[in-house]
Amino acid sequence: MVLGMGRSGQAAAEWLLSHGAEVTMFDESQSVEMQKIARGWEGRGAGVLLGEERMVGMKFERAILSPGIDPRKAVVRKLVEAGVRMMGELELGWQACLCPMVAVTGTNGKSTTTELIAAIYAAAGKKAVACGNLGKPLSEVAPLTKELDRVVVEVSSFQLETVETFCPKVGVYLNFTPDHLDRYCTLEEYRVAKEKIFRNFGEKETAILQKGLGVKTGKARRVTFTAEAEGADFTLNEGWLSCQGVRLMRQEETQLRGPHNAENLLAAWAVAEADDISRGAVKKAFENYRALPHRCEVVRVRAGVTWVNDSKATNVDAMERAVAGMTGGVILIAGGKDKGFDFSGSRKSLQGKVRGALLMGEMAERMERAWEGAVPCRKVKSMEEAVERAAEMAASGETVLLSPGCSSYDMFQNFEDRGEKYRQCVVALPEEKKRK
């Protein structure tokens, strides 16, 4: 049984069918689009069940769980109670992988760091693919890995919940801040899931993690990084990306700004050092790397105002880091679906930096109350209104920053859809003379 018919579930089913398994696929959705997808898989020999009521009396040897499905859902519990062994899509992909793996987790910065590491391998003349939570599921890439030198996988807490034997050659744990409190009952549950990246590590593995993370790494080689000037193996010292006092390059020579991106760069460099990649290749990769869409991406400079798309910022810490990385005053566009966050703790980091906030979605009123007296706020009903009001407010030298601090599912399909809507609205603004 493959639970979930999104991209991960379909990738798992593809691999299983190709290896002779008898596969039944399940999804709660019974939409017209899902029924169309189901007919396609039935035509390829898979069974398909849409709707939980169809699961009654079904028997399976094993179930593959897509990361988007909460293990506490009734359909999962019933299978467990019936003695069906659960395996996550990440674990399936790991067991099918045919080359050494680097895995990257953390609350923020995973996608950027994963891409940076893949870029380093490419600069060194090695064949590597970035996959996992940022794009293609690991089980989709697994058949290609016999031709690769490395596979670099972004792994989320949802994926790590169900790992068993998962043990990459190098594991990277970037940071830990509150997130996904709409899925986890406590912050500790979220922490436990993240720390599973190192659960099977031994003397042959390398654990790379942010300074100060109290994470057990067993007998693995332990390497630390920080955006501070000292206290770790890899540091940011007077603007220089450094390893044990040896300088590689200035951060300003890259396209990535802010202390959070410095740590992404340092973590990627630490992977390169662990795998004996030349520092020349690292520097070349860093110089040529361009930020992924929706991650502090400059959309436009208009009338002296810089418009930045950071739609990927779906938690408080990511939003705070994005604001801190901007120069000059900030007009912030934020808000979205309630994930259980308390935004009152961000008052200090926003006060004096954010000149005004335009708030939308489920969290608008709560964010406005949390920032009262610290940040002038105004609620808006749409992205179009937010961009129009921001254009009226922002002065030359300032930045309009979309960094929602919330997920997008109340108003948009996903963070990419939200970012694209922002981009469209910004590009549609008419040209204007610089304002003083």
N, C-alpha and C positions, 0 to 999 in steps of 0.2 A: 504494500500500500504506500503510495506517495501522497502525503498530505500537503495540499496547497498546489495550485496550478499556475502560480506566477512563474517568473523566469527561473528561479532556483528549482522549483518542482519539475518544470518541464526539462531542465538540463539533467536532473537526476533520472527522470524517466527515460530520457534518450540514452543515457549511459547504460542503464539497467536492461533496456530492451536489446541494445547492441550486444550485451553479454548473455543473452538467452534467458533472462528472468521473465516470469509471468507477472505482469504489472497491472495493478488497478490504481487509478488516479482519483483523488477526491478534492473537491472544493466546496465551500459553503455557498458560494455565489451560484445563482441560477439565471444570471442575466443572459440576454440574447447573445452578447459577445462571448460569454463563457460557453454557452451551448455550441457556438460555432467552433470554438477551440476544441471542445470535447469531441465533436464529430470528426475532426482531423485526427485526433489521437486514436479514436475507435477504428478509423480506417487503417491505422498502422498496427493494430492488434492489441492495443491496451484497453482494459476495461475502464469506464469512467462513471463515477458517482457524483452527482451534483445535489447538494442539500443533505443536511445531517441525518434526516430521517431514512435515507437510503442505506445507511451503514448497519442497520439492524441485522443481526445474524451472520454478518460477514466474518470470515476467518482468514488470518494472514500469518505468515511466519515472521515477518519483519515490517516495520513502518519507517519510511524516510520522512523526516519532519522538516518542512521549509522554515527558515528563520522568522518569517512574518507571523507564524502561528504560535500563540502562547501555549506552552506545554500544559497550562492549567485548564485549557478549554475542555468542555465535556467530551468532545469526540476523541481527544487524546487520552483523557483519563479512562474512558471505556476500553480503549485498545490496550492500555497498560494493565488494567484490571483483568483483561482476557488473556494476559500472558504474552502479548505481542512485544517483541524487543524493539526499542526505539533507537534510531540513528539519525543524526542531523545531516543535512546536505553537505556541510563542511567536512564532516568525518568521512562521508562517502567519497568526496573528492580527494581527500588526503590519502585514503587507502588506494585510490586509483592512480595517484600521481607517480610519475616515473622519473622525476629529477629532484634535486635538492630544492628546498622551499625556504623562503623568508616570509614571515607573517608579521603583520603590523596591526596593533590595536591601540585603544586609547579613546577618550571621549571626543577629542577634537584633533584635527590635523592628519587623520589616517589616510585619506585619499591623496593629499598632497605628498606625504612622505612615501607612500607606496609608489606613486608616479616618479618621484625623485630617485628612488632606489632602482627602479627599472631603467631610468635614464642613465644612471651611473653604469649599469651593466652594458647598456648599448654603447656608451662612450668608450668602454673598455673592450669592445669588439665581441661581446658575448650575447648569446640569444636568450632573451628574457621576456616574459609577458607579465603585465600587471592585471590582476583579476580579483574576484571575490566580491565584497560588498560594494565596490565602486563601479562594477560593470558586469563582465561575464562571470557567472558562477564558476567555482573551482571545478565542479564535475563536468562542466562544458569544456573547460580547457584541458582537463586531465588527459584525453586521448592524444593531445598534441605534445605533451611534456617529454616524450621520448626523444624529441628533436631539440629540446631546450637545455640550456645550461642552468637556468634558474627560473622558478616561478615565484612571483612576489604577490602575496595575497593580503588584501585588506580584510580583517575579520572583526565583526561586531560582537557585542555581548550576547545578542540573540543567537548568533552562530556558535559561540563558545559554550553556551549552556549544555549542549548535547555531545561534546567531544568525549572520546574514549581513549584512543591510541594516538591522537593528533600530537605530533612532535616535530615542528619545523627545525631546520638546521640553525636558524637564527630567528629569535623572537624579539619584537620591538613593542614596548609598552610606553606610549607617549606621555600620557597624563590621565588624571582622574578627577572629574568634577560631577556634580549632580546632573543626571539625565535619565530619561525613560522612566520617570516615576509614575507614569500612567501604566506601565507594564510591571514594574517591580514594587512590591509592598513596602520595602525599605531600601535605603541607600546601601545597606550592607549586602542585600541580595544582588544588587547591581555590581558591587565590588567583587563579590565571590565569582560571578560569571566572568568578569574581565580577567581575573587572576588565573583562570584556567588555561590561559595561553602557555603558561610555564609548567603545567601540572606534571608533564612527563619528561621534563628536561633532566639531563644527566651531564657527565663530564665532557661529552662531545659537542654539546650545544652551547650557544652564546645567547645570553639574555641582556638586551639593551633596554635601559629604562631611565626615566627622568629621575634626577636627584631628589631624594626625599620620599619616593614611593616605597612604602613599607611592604614590599611584595616578596614572598619567598620564591627563590629561584633554584632551590636544591643545590646540586653540585655543579651547576652550569657556570661557565665563565661569565662574570657579571661586569657590565660596562655601563657607566652613567654619563648623562649629559645634562646641561642646564644653560639657560640664557644668562646666568650670572657670570661674574668674572672669574670665579674660582669655585672649588669644592667638588669638581667632577672630572672625569677623564676628558670630556669634550665640553668646551665652554665658549661663551661669547665675551671676548676681552677687548674693551675699547673699540668695539665695532668689528673685531676680527673673529672669524670662525677658527677656533684653535683646538689642538689636541695635545695635552700634556705640555702646554706652553709653546708648541710649534704652530705657527700661523699658516692657514691655507689661503684664505682670501677674505676681503672685507665683505660684509653682508650687502653693502650698497652696490657691489658689483653684480649681484643677482637681481632678479625682478621681484623677489619676495621681501616684504617689509614687516617690521614688528618683531618683538621678542618671541611670540609664539611661532612665527615662521623661522626664526633663528634656531629654535629647538627642533623643528622639522628637518632643517638642513643638517644640524649636528647629528641627529639620529641616523639620517641617511648616510652621512660620512662614517659613522661608527660601524654600520653594516659593511661598508666598503673596506674598512680597515680589517674587520673580522674575516673578510673573504679575500684578503691580499690584493685588492684592487688598487692600482696606482693613484696617487694623489692628483696626478695630471688629468686622469680620466674623471675624477670627482669634480675638479675645478671646471673642466670643459662642460660636464653635465649641468652644473649649477649655473654657469654663465648662459647656457642656451635654454634652460627650463623656463617655461611660461606657465603662469597660474592656470589651474583648471577653471572652466566656466563656473560662475556662481560662488566663487571663493575669493572675496576681495578683488573682484575683477573690475577694472576701470572700463566703464561703458562709454563715457563721453566726457569731454571738457567743454563746458558751455558758459559763455560770459564769465570766464574765470572760475567757475564752479566745477569741481570734479564730482562726477556721479559714479558711485561704486556699488557693485552688485555682490552682496555677501549672503545670498539667499540660503546657502548651505548652513549658516549659523542657526541651528535649531535648538540651542540651549543657552542659558544665561552666560556661562563662561565664554562661549564662542563669541557672543555679542560683545561682552566686555573687552575681550582681546582685540576684536576688530576695531572698536572705538579707540582703544589705546594706540593702535597702529596708525591712526589717521593724524595728519598734521593740520593745524588750524582748527577753527570751530567746526562742529558737526551738526547737521540736521539729520536726525535719526528716524528712519521708517522701521517700525517694529510691530510685533504682535502676531497672533495666530492662534492655533489650537492649544488648549490647556493641557500641559503635560505634567502638572503638579508642581510647578516651580514657584518659589517665593522670590519676587523681583526686588524686594525692599533692600536686600543686601548689595544691590548694584548702585544704590544711590550715590555712594561716595565716589565710585569710579566714573560715573557719568556727570556728576555735578562739576560745573566749570568747563567741561569739555563739550557736552551736548547742549547747544543753544536752544534747541527745540526738538520735540519728538512728536511724530505723527503715528498714531496707534490705530491698528485695525484688528478685526477678528474677535474671537471669543475672549481673549485676554486683555482687550483694550481697556476696559474699566478697571480691572485689577492692577494693571501696570500704571495707570494714571494715579490710582490711590497710593500705590507703593512709592511713586516718585514725586508726590505732591510736595511742593516747597523746594525741591532740588532741581527738577527739570520741567520747564514749561511744556505742557502736553496738550494735544488736540486730537480728538477721535475723528477718524475718516471711515467712509463706508466702502471704499474700493481702492485699488492700486492707482487707477487713473486720478482720483481725487488726491491721493497721497503725493503723487508726483507733481501735480499742478500746484498744490499748496507749498511743497518744498521749493519749487521754482520761484515762487513769490517770496519765500523767506530767506533763501540762501544768498549770501553776498560773495563777491569775488574773493578768492583765497580760501573759501570754505569747502566742505565736502558734504554732499548728500549721500548718506550711507543706508542702503537696505541691509539691515542685519537683524532679522526678526526676533531671535532669541526663543522662538517657538516653532513647532512643526507647522506644516502648511495645509493639513488635510481638512480644515474647516472651510477654506475658500478655494483651494487649488488642488490639483491632482497630486502634486509632489513639490519638492523644493525647486526642481528644474522648471516646472510649469510656472511657479511663482517668480523665479528669476527672469524667465523669458518675458513674462508679462511686464515686469519692471523695465526690462531692456526696451521693449516695444514702446512703452509710454515715454521713456527718456528720449529715445531716438526721434519720436514724433514731436517733441517740443520744438517750436520754431527758433531760428537763430535770433540772438539778442545781443545788443551791445553790452560790453562789460559794465557792471554796476559797481559803484564805489561803496 
